[in-house]
Amino acid sequence: MRWEDGRESDNVEDRRDENGGGGGGLRIGAAGGGIGVVVIAIVAMFLGVDPSMVMSLLGGGGQSPAPSVSQPGPAHKPPAQDQGAKFVSVVLADTEDTWTALFKQSGSQYREPKLVLFRGAVQSACGYAQAAMGPFYCPGDQKVYIDLSFYDDLKNRFHAPGDFAQAYVVAHEIGHHVQNLLGISAKMDAARERMTKAQYNQLSVRLELQADCLAGIWAHHANRTRQILESGDVEEAMNAATAIGDDRLQQQARGYVTPESFTHGTSAQRVRWFRRGLDTGQIAQCNTFQARDL
């Protein structure tokens, strides 16, 4: 991926020095077994919208109190020599340029989100979150949160290396921000009150697949205007999408799958919808909520 000469976003907040590292949170693959490990594994690969949803999926009440997290101080920019931070800043800037142009074409104004770098744990408007939950978007404060050590898991544990695979992570979370701006996230929250857990899971799959498609739309337009893609980049994103399908994660975690518990979609579905956005570049092609065949 050609990113080194790209502009950096002014919307990155570095909060990695606020919590003193990643103390005793639940990690992917930690002891405990059962559905908890499966859910955490799935969450670690883009649960996305609201970390409080994770706790409800893990069983709701009876949770031990979350470790205290100090209120965040003034945000600051990451150090200039931090290559990991620079990379996500450049990718964020590229999504800003792409979605600003697309919203303008439709007569709307794009509101740029913030991207928060944290280490170990973080307090957001959606509640307390640990790094084990993976990157997520919080509609309450319109911020994307990411612990950059997640990229080590992406490479080593999920065997999905490459800078474009990493960019896909950011673009997916920005897809959730676009959904929030379009009012889709609010409709999801309203629907949740009227649905069983299984029904809401099915709706969640459609939300996540749409975010994958929107990530593909970013890649389509960014490459058309700024030629960011290099040989092998698309394959990196496809590999990442395959690695984090619900069926793949559940099979690896416990040897079988339960489709009714899917919240993100299968590997094939995630690849298909990212590819649709990449190939067409049209937001109308990302209407997963009316699609008969996901």
C-alpha positions in Angstrom: 0.0 0.0 0.0 1.3 3.4 -0.9 0.9 5.5 2.2 4.2 6.9 3.2 3.7 10.2 1.3 0.1 10.7 2.4 -1.0 13.5 4.7 -1.6 12.8 8.3 -4.9 13.5 10.0 -5.3 16.1 12.7 -8.0 13.9 14.3 -5.7 11.4 16.2 -5.7 11.4 20.0 -2.8 9.6 21.6 -3.9 8.3 25.0 -1.5 5.5 25.3 0.2 6.9 28.4 -2.9 7.3 30.5 -3.5 3.7 31.8 -0.1 2.4 32.5 -0.2 -0.4 30.0 -2.4 -3.4 29.6 -2.8 -4.9 33.1 -5.0 -7.9 33.9 -7.6 -7.8 31.3 -9.1 -10.9 29.6 -7.0 -11.8 26.5 -7.9 -13.7 23.4 -7.5 -17.4 24.1 -7.4 -16.9 27.8 -8.5 -19.7 30.1 -12.2 -20.0 30.7 -13.5 -22.0 27.8 -17.1 -22.0 26.5 -18.8 -19.4 24.5 -16.9 -16.6 26.3 -13.7 -17.4 24.5 -15.5 -17.6 21.2 -17.2 -14.2 21.7 -13.9 -12.5 22.8 -12.2 -13.9 19.7 -14.9 -12.5 17.5 -14.9 -9.2 19.3 -11.2 -9.0 18.9 -11.8 -8.8 15.2 -14.0 -5.8 14.8 -17.0 -6.0 17.1 -17.3 -2.4 16.2 -20.2 -0.4 17.5 -20.5 -0.6 21.2 -18.3 -2.4 23.7 -21.1 -2.7 26.2 -22.8 -5.1 23.8 -19.9 -7.4 24.4 -20.7 -7.7 28.1 -24.4 -8.5 27.3 -23.3 -11.2 24.9 -21.0 -12.6 27.6 -24.0 -13.0 29.9 -25.2 -9.7 31.1 -25.4 -9.3 34.9 -23.1 -10.8 37.4 -20.0 -9.4 35.8 -17.2 -8.4 38.2 -16.6 -4.7 38.3 -14.4 -3.3 35.6 -11.1 -1.9 36.8 -11.1 1.8 37.4 -9.9 4.0 34.6 -8.9 7.5 35.3 -10.6 10.3 33.4 -8.7 11.2 30.3 -6.5 14.2 30.3 -5.9 16.5 27.4 -5.3 14.5 24.2 -2.1 15.0 22.4 -0.7 13.9 19.0 1.5 10.8 18.7 5.3 11.3 18.4 6.4 12.0 14.9 8.8 9.0 14.9 6.0 6.5 15.8 5.5 4.6 12.5 2.5 2.7 13.6 0.7 5.8 14.7 1.7 7.6 11.5 0.3 4.8 9.4 -3.2 4.9 11.0 -3.1 8.7 10.9 -2.4 8.6 7.1 -5.2 6.0 6.6 -7.6 8.0 8.7 -6.8 11.1 6.6 -7.4 9.1 3.4 -10.8 8.0 4.7 -11.6 11.7 5.5 -10.7 12.8 2.0 -12.8 10.0 0.4 -15.9 10.3 2.6 -15.9 14.1 2.5 -16.0 14.0 -1.3 -18.7 11.3 -1.4 -20.9 13.1 1.1 -20.5 16.3 -0.8 -21.6 14.6 -4.0 -24.8 13.7 -2.3 -25.4 17.2 -0.9 -24.4 16.3 2.7 -21.5 17.2 4.9 -19.2 14.6 6.4 -18.3 15.0 10.0 -14.8 13.7 10.6 -14.4 11.2 13.6 -11.5 11.1 16.0 -9.2 8.1 16.2 -8.0 7.3 19.8 -4.8 5.4 20.3 -4.9 3.6 23.7 -2.9 0.9 25.4 -4.5 -1.9 27.5 -7.8 -0.1 28.4 -9.8 3.0 27.7 -12.8 4.9 28.8 -15.2 6.0 26.0 -18.7 7.4 25.8 -19.8 3.8 25.3 -18.2 2.6 28.5 -15.0 0.9 29.6 -13.2 -1.2 27.1 -10.1 -3.4 27.2 -7.7 -4.1 24.4 -9.0 -7.7 24.2 -12.2 -6.3 22.7 -10.2 -5.2 19.6 -10.8 -1.9 17.7 -14.2 -0.4 18.0 -16.3 2.6 17.1 -18.3 4.5 19.7 -21.3 6.4 18.2 -21.7 8.3 21.5 -18.5 10.3 21.0 -18.0 9.5 17.3 -14.5 8.1 17.9 -12.7 5.0 16.7 -10.5 3.3 19.4 -7.6 1.1 18.7 -4.7 -0.5 20.6 -2.0 -0.9 18.0 -0.9 -4.2 19.5 -4.0 -5.6 17.8 -2.0 -5.6 14.6 0.4 -8.1 16.1 -2.6 -10.4 16.7 -3.8 -9.8 13.2 -0.4 -10.9 11.8 0.6 -13.6 14.2 -2.6 -15.1 15.5 -4.9 -14.7 12.6 -2.2 -15.0 9.9 -3.4 -11.8 8.1 -0.2 -9.7 7.7 0.2 -6.6 5.5 -0.4 -2.9 5.6 -3.5 -3.0 3.6 -5.0 -5.6 6.0 -4.3 -3.1 8.7 -5.9 -0.3 6.7 -9.0 -2.5 6.3 -9.3 -2.5 10.1 -9.5 1.3 10.2 -11.7 1.5 7.1 -14.2 -1.0 8.6 -14.5 1.1 11.8 -14.9 4.3 9.8 -17.7 2.4 8.0 -19.5 2.2 11.3 -19.1 6.0 11.6 -20.6 6.5 8.2 -23.5 4.3 9.3 -23.9 6.5 12.4 -24.0 9.6 10.3 -26.6 8.1 8.0 -28.8 7.2 11.0 -28.4 3.4 10.6 -26.9 2.9 14.0 -29.8 4.7 15.7 -32.2 2.4 13.9 -30.2 -0.6 15.1 -30.4 0.6 18.7 -34.2 1.1 18.4 -34.7 -2.4 16.9 -32.7 -4.0 19.6 -35.5 -3.3 22.1 -38.0 -5.3 20.0 -36.0 -8.4 19.1 -34.8 -11.6 20.7 -31.0 -12.1 21.0 -31.0 -14.4 17.9 -32.9 -11.9 15.8 -30.6 -9.1 16.8 -27.6 -11.2 15.9 -29.0 -11.6 12.4 -29.4 -7.8 12.2 -25.9 -7.3 13.5 -24.5 -9.5 10.8 -26.0 -7.2 8.2 -24.7 -4.1 10.0 -21.1 -5.6 10.0 -21.2 -6.7 6.4 -22.4 -3.3 5.4 -19.3 -1.8 7.2 -17.1 -4.2 5.3 -18.8 -3.0 2.0 -18.2 0.6 3.0 -14.6 -0.2 3.7 -14.4 -1.5 0.2 -15.9 1.7 -1.1 -13.2 3.7 0.6 -10.5 1.5 -1.1 -12.2 1.9 -4.5 -12.3 5.7 -4.5 -8.9 6.1 -2.7 -7.2 4.0 -5.3 -9.0 5.7 -8.2 -8.0 9.2 -7.0 -4.7 8.5 -5.2 -3.5 5.1 -6.5 -2.9 3.7 -3.1 -3.0 0.0 -4.0 0.0 -2.1 -4.8 0.3 -5.7 -6.0 -1.0 -8.1 -3.3 -2.9 -5.4 -1.3 -6.4 -6.7 -2.3 -5.3 -10.2 -1.4 -4.2 -9.0 2.1 -7.6 -7.5 2.7 -9.4 -10.7 1.4 -7.1 -12.7 3.7 -8.0 -10.6 6.7 -11.8 -10.8 5.9 -11.5 -14.5 5.6 -9.6 -14.9 8.9 -12.2 -13.0 10.9 -15.4 -14.7 9.7 -17.6 -16.0 12.5 -17.5 -19.5 11.1 -13.7 -19.5 10.9 -13.3 -18.1 14.4 -15.8 -20.5 16.0 -14.4 -23.5 14.3 -10.9 -22.7 15.5 -12.0 -21.9 19.0 -14.2 -25.0 19.7 -14.3 -27.2 16.6 -17.9 -26.4 15.5 -20.1 -23.5 14.6 -23.4 -22.1 15.7 -24.8 -19.9 13.0 -27.5 -18.4 15.2 -24.8 -16.8 17.3 -23.0 -15.2 14.4 -22.7 -11.4 14.7 -20.4 -10.5 11.9 -21.0 -13.0 9.1 -19.1 -15.9 7.6 -15.7 -15.6 6.0 -17.2 -15.9 2.5 -19.8 -13.2 3.3 -17.2 -10.7 4.6 -15.0 -11.2 1.6 -18.1 -10.9 -0.7 -19.3 -7.6 0.7 -15.9 -6.0 0.9 -15.3 -7.0 -2.6 -18.7 -5.5 -3.7 -17.7 -2.2 -2.3 -14.2 -2.3 -3.8 -15.5 -3.3 -7.3 -18.5 -0.9 -7.5 -17.6 2.1 -5.4 -21.4 2.7 -5.0 -23.0 3.1 -1.6 -26.3 1.8 -3.0 -24.6 -1.5 -3.6 -24.0 -1.8 0.2 -27.7 -2.2 1.2 -27.2 -5.4 3.2 -30.5 -4.9 5.1 -32.5 -5.5 2.0 -30.3 -8.2 0.4 -31.9 -11.6 0.1 -28.6 -13.4 -0.2 -25.8 -12.3 2.0 
